[in-house]
């Protein structure tokens, strides 16, 4: 697999798996407003994943659904941050905040890329992410002095760094106001991924080749 | 042979799958139409990437062109060429009449919370600007929820992107 396809899959897998995790709040979020917010954000992240998988699929001669659901857990390229099963509000918000900050740095770099197709898609994603960032920033500001939130941010910080290539990490650290530390790198999955994968691909695996 | 004008007119009859008061042409998702013999090429620039109606829109475009006796080729453009500024004046009016507040014009930078909380948003029911942001997110990726203090009703606001 060439470097471009690998990069597209890393981006797409991050968005798909985080979209899946965010959707776990549908129906059980602490308020109705957050139920709507998390469902909508999840839907949009999965839409970004689809667009990125489509670019990767052209490269690899397959289709978006096959890339999203027919690979083995070990073949996914997502960062450990998005895999974690965090059904606890402080950790969930800490992850959303850290992911959006990391994603903002990454998207800005992609928009400057000389790969016109990827730069164009990044610009489109960037416009939509504006609303996810507003949501994350609002919550981060609201919880800033909460010890549970502070400790969740510190706990997830090495994972957040692992979302980005090393050369972009200083910028993330500046934005978040923390020091660069050894990161939880992409490529080594947490046990949470296999569990999520089982559930995510269950219907698709039940009848191979079916058209839904 | 069908003309480009006839294709545009036909595409203007396709309603948006989720907000059927507005056509795909009014929504601004058709970027270009090219007629090449029996082939009609359409450049389709989607709204939000997470919109579940994208496939339905693409199929509706293909079906409409087929019904004109031409062979459709719908190209999906995945760049940032669609923005809410592409919604036509007629389209904005139709949205308002149906109870959806049309999107505010795009500003130079990204939308900020201060903008969303400003008094720039008008209630589509009573016209009051005494409205407040209730939720950035709504029933679809393209909409927010606002509340009108004057007529005390919630309404849906198109997000500016």
Interface residues (C-beta under 8 A of the other chain):
Chain A: X33 X36 X37 X39 X40 X41 X43 X44 X45 X46 X47 X48 X50 X51 X54 X55 X117 X120 X121 X123 X124 X125 X126 X127 X128 X130 X131 X133 X134 X135 X137 X138
Chain B: X48 X49 X50 X51 X52 X78 X79 X80 X82 X83 X110 X111 X112 X113 X116 X134 X135 X136 X137 X138 X139 X140 X141 X145 X159 X161
